[in-house]
Amino acid sequence: MAKKKKVETAQVDASENAILNKETEGLSQGQIVFRRFVRHRAAMISVVFLFSLIMLVYTALDWRIGSKEDPFILPGWWKYNFEDMPELRFEDCPGGSVGCPTIDAVPFFDGDGIKMGEHPFGQDDIGRDYFALVMRGAQRSILVMFIIGIIAATLGTVIGAISGYFRGWVDAILMRIVDFIITIPVIIIASVIGFHYGNKGAAFLAVLLGFFTWTGLSRLVRGEFLSLREREFVDAARVAGASNRRIIFKHILPNAIGVIIVSVTLLMSAAILLETGLSFLGFGVTAPDVSLGLLISTYQDAFTTRPWLFWYPGLFIIAIALCVNFIGDGLRDAFDPRQRRRLSRKDKANARRMKNRNEVAA
Amino acid sequence: MRRIGALFIILFGSSFLLFNLSAISTDPIGELRLSDAPNKEQLILNLTRELRLDLPPPVRYFVWLRGVLGVFIGNPNFGLTREQEPVITAISGAIPVTIRLVIVATFVAIFLGIALGITSALRQYTRFDYGMTFFAFLLFSLPVFWIAVLLKQYLAIDFNDFLVNATISPPWIIGLSIASGFFWAAIFSGTRKRVLTIFFTVFLANSALLTLLSATKWFAYPRLGPITVALFGVGVAYGVTYLSVGLGSKAALKTSLLMAGIGTISYFPAQLLLNSNRPRLGLLILFIILIAVSIAGSFVFSKIDRGPIIRTSLITSVLIGAFILVDRLMQAWRPFVESDDVNYRPVATIGQSTIWLSEVPFWVRVLDQAMRLILPTLALALGGFASYIRFSRGTLLDVLNQDYIRTARAKGLNERTVIMRHAFRNTMIPMSTILVGDVASIVSGAIITERIFGWQGMGTLFNKAIVSFDLNLLMGVSIFLSSLAILSNLIADLLYSVLDPRIRVGAGK
C-alpha cells in the first residue's frame, strides 16, 4: 500500500516538474525572475505599499525650489509645512495634554467616520503640525536610504568586480582596503562622520555614509566574479575578442545581478535603521531639519503623556523598513534557481488530472 | 602565524583610517575660538600643546601608535582622556558592564532564535512558519531605540504598577491563554481535530495556572519551593531525554529521572550552601556535586554507549541546578522589593545597578542586577534573535535537502534521530561561525542600548568621546571593538575548520 503510494507521488512529482518546466518555456532569465517575483505575495504587497507611501510622503508638503528669498513653490496637498507654526490646540485632549491628534481612522463605531481633522498626528511642543513633521522626516529617511543604496551599490559592484576579475595585486590592495573599513563597526564610523557633518544636511550625510557601507557588497560581488570568470562563456567571449570592460559589464555582471540586487535591498533597509539610529544618538540629521529618529529621540520622554509624538514616527520607520525587507526577500526567492514554486492545491489537482488522462490514453 | 600577521596589518590599517578620519573631521579648539574668555589665546595654546594639534594627523597617529605598541613590552599607553584619566582605566571599567549585557543578550537570542528557527523549518509553509517569518522581518525593521521605549513603558512602569496588586484581570487571563493556545497549536500542527485538542488543552491549563498565580499573588512574592523544583525536574528529565536520545533509551531516562530526584533532595542542603558566607563557592560546589553525581549515575545505569547518556543526564542536572538557583533568587525577592532603595519598583529603567544606601545580602544584590538586565537584554537580543530565526531556518532547510538526510531516512532511522543527530548537528556548523562573528556587531549594537538604559559601558564612553572630541578615548574604544571583530572572525574561521573537516584554513586561495 505504502509502496504504491510512493510510486504515485513520484509520478505526480514528475508531472509537477512538467508543469514548472512548461511555465518557463521560451522565457528569458529576466522574465522568469520577474514572474517569480510577482508571484511572491508579501513582496508584491510591499512594493505597492511602499510606492504609495513614497507618493504620500513626497507630495504632502510644499517643495521650495530655487533661492531662499524668492523660491518657486510647488504646493503639496497638505495645508501645513513642517516649518509652519499654527496655534497649539488645547481643547478636547485626554488627560489635560496639549496638541493631541485629530485623526479618526475607525470608520463606523464612533459615528463620524474617517477624517483627518486639523492636525491628524497632533502637534509638537511649539505647535508645529506633527503630520507635516513626520512627512518631512520620512522624506529625509527615504532619501538617505536611496542615496546610501545607490552609492554603496555602485562602489561595491565596481570595486568587487574589478577585484574579482583582475585578481593579483589589484585584488590584494582593494581587499585590504575593504578589510580596513569593514573591521571598524559601521556605527562608529557613521557617528564620527555624522557628528561633524550632520548639520550639512541629510543628503550630504547620506553620501558620506555611502562611502563606508559598500564593503560587504564588494566582497560578495568579488566572490561571484571569481567563480564566474572561470566559466566557459567568459572564455568564449574572450576568444571572440571582447575587451575586459565588455566582459565585465556585458557577460559577467548580468549573471551576478541577483546577488547584487538582493544585497542592496537588505543594505537599504539597514541604511534606514542606521540613519534613524544615528539621528537618535544625535549624530545624524540635526535640527532645524527633521528626521524620524530625531523626532523619536526628542519625544521619547513624552511617551506617558503624549504617546502619539512617539508612535507615528516609529510606525513610519517600521513600515518603510518592513516593506524593503519583504521586497528583498521576494527578490532573493525570485533569483534563487533552487527555489521551486510551491504548487497550490489547484496545480496539484491539475497535475493529477494530467496524469490520469495520460493513463487513460495509454 | 601568517593569519596573525595579517590581523595586525588590518588592525593597523583600520586604526590609521579611523584616526585620520576623526582627526580631520574634529575641531577641538573650535569651541574655544568662539568663546570670549579673556585668556582665550592661552587656552588655545595649552590645548594645542596638550593634544599635539601642531602636528598633522598622520604624524599624530604615529605618536599615538608608539604608545599603543607598548603592549609588546608590557607597558601600553593609550594616552589620557580629556579628563586626564588613562584611557585604559576608563575602558577596563566599562568592559565588564558591556560584556555582562552582551553575553546574556547573546545567549537569549541564540537559544530562542535557534529553537524557533528550527521549529519553523520543520513546519515549513505552515501558518506557524509564515508567522515566524513575518515576526522575524518585523523585528528586523524595529529600531532598537523605539522598542526600548516601549519596553520601558510596558515591561517596567506598567509591570511595576501591576505588581502592587499582582492580580491578573479575567480579560487578560483569557487573552494570554488564547495567545499561548494559538502558539502551541501552531507548533504542533496536524489534523484539525488535533489542533483543536491542543488549543483547548493549552488554553485550559494556561487559564488555570494564571488564575492560581493571580489568586495566590504569586507575582508579588514569587517562589518555587521543593515541590515545584521536583515537578520541573521530572519534566526536564523527560524533555531532555526525548530530544537527546529518545524516550526509547531506558537507561538515559532512568539516569535523568534519578538526577531529577537527587536534585530535589539536594534542594535542602543546597540552601545551606547558598546561604553560607561564601555563596559563590557554595554555588560552585553545588554544580560540581550535581555534575559528578550525574556522571556516576550514567556509569551505573548504562552498559554500552555511555557518551549520549552522560550527556543527557549532565544537561538535566545543570538545568535542575539552575532551577535551584532561580528559587534562591526568588527567595531574595521579598527583602529586595521591600528595601527602601527599591521601594516596590523592581523593574528599573535606568542604570546597571541600584545604589544601595544600606548593606544588603549577596543574593539581593544579584537579584537586583538580574532585574536590571532584563530590559536592555531584551532590547539588544531582539535583533540577533530575528536573524538567528531566519538563518537557522534557512540552514536547516538546506541540510534537509541533502542526500545524507535521505540516506538516514532510507535506512529506517526515526524522525527524531534524523533531525537531532543528522540534520541539527550539520546545521550548527554554519550557525556557529555566524554566532561567533556576530559578537562584535552585538557589542557595537550595545552602543545605542546602553545610551537608552543609562548603563555606564563602552557605549557611554564612545558617546562621550565623540561629543567631547576625545580622540584618545575614541581610538581606545574603537581599537577594542575592531580587535574584537577581527578576533571573532579568526575564531569563526578556525572553528569552521575544526567542525567541518572538509575545510582547511590557509590552504591556497
Chai-1 contact restraints between the chains, C-beta under 6 A:
chainA,res_idxA,chainB,res_idxB,connection_type,confidence,min_distance_angstrom,max_distance_angstrom,comment,restraint_id
A,D179,B,I10,contact,1.0,0.0,6.0,A-B,restraint_1
A,F180,B,G13,contact,1.0,0.0,6.0,A-B,restraint_2
A,F180,B,S14,contact,1.0,0.0,6.0,A-B,restraint_3
A,F180,B,L17,contact,1.0,0.0,6.0,A-B,restraint_4
A,T183,B,I10,contact,1.0,0.0,6.0,A-B,restraint_5
A,T183,B,S14,contact,1.0,0.0,6.0,A-B,restraint_6
A,T183,B,S482,contact,1.0,0.0,6.0,A-B,restraint_7
A,T183,B,A485,contact,1.0,0.0,6.0,A-B,restraint_8
A,T183,B,I486,contact,1.0,0.0,6.0,A-B,restraint_9
A,I184,B,S14,contact,1.0,0.0,6.0,A-B,restraint_10
A,I184,B,L18,contact,1.0,0.0,6.0,A-B,restraint_11
A,I184,B,S482,contact,1.0,0.0,6.0,A-B,restraint_12
A,P185,B,S444,contact,1.0,0.0,6.0,A-B,restraint_13
A,P185,B,L481,contact,1.0,0.0,6.0,A-B,restraint_14
A,I187,B,S444,contact,1.0,0.0,6.0,A-B,restraint_15
A,I187,B,I447,contact,1.0,0.0,6.0,A-B,restraint_16
A,I188,B,S478,contact,1.0,0.0,6.0,A-B,restraint_17
A,S191,B,I466,contact,1.0,0.0,6.0,A-B,restraint_18
A,V192,B,S22,contact,1.0,0.0,6.0,A-B,restraint_19
A,F195,B,I466,contact,1.0,0.0,6.0,A-B,restraint_20
A,H196,B,S25,contact,1.0,0.0,6.0,A-B,restraint_21
A,L273,B,P143,contact,1.0,0.0,6.0,A-B,restraint_22
A,T276,B,P143,contact,1.0,0.0,6.0,A-B,restraint_23
A,G277,B,I448,contact,1.0,0.0,6.0,A-B,restraint_24
A,F280,B,F145,contact,1.0,0.0,6.0,A-B,restraint_25
A,I296,B,W146,contact,1.0,0.0,6.0,A-B,restraint_26
A,Q300,B,V149,contact,1.0,0.0,6.0,A-B,restraint_27
A,F303,B,V149,contact,1.0,0.0,6.0,A-B,restraint_28
A,F303,B,Q153,contact,1.0,0.0,6.0,A-B,restraint_29
A,G314,B,W146,contact,1.0,0.0,6.0,A-B,restraint_30
A,I317,B,P143,contact,1.0,0.0,6.0,A-B,restraint_31
A,I318,B,S141,contact,1.0,0.0,6.0,A-B,restraint_32
A,A321,B,S141,contact,1.0,0.0,6.0,A-B,restraint_33
A,L322,B,S141,contact,1.0,0.0,6.0,A-B,restraint_34
A,N325,B,F137,contact,1.0,0.0,6.0,A-B,restraint_35
A,N325,B,F140,contact,1.0,0.0,6.0,A-B,restraint_36
A,N325,B,S141,contact,1.0,0.0,6.0,A-B,restraint_37
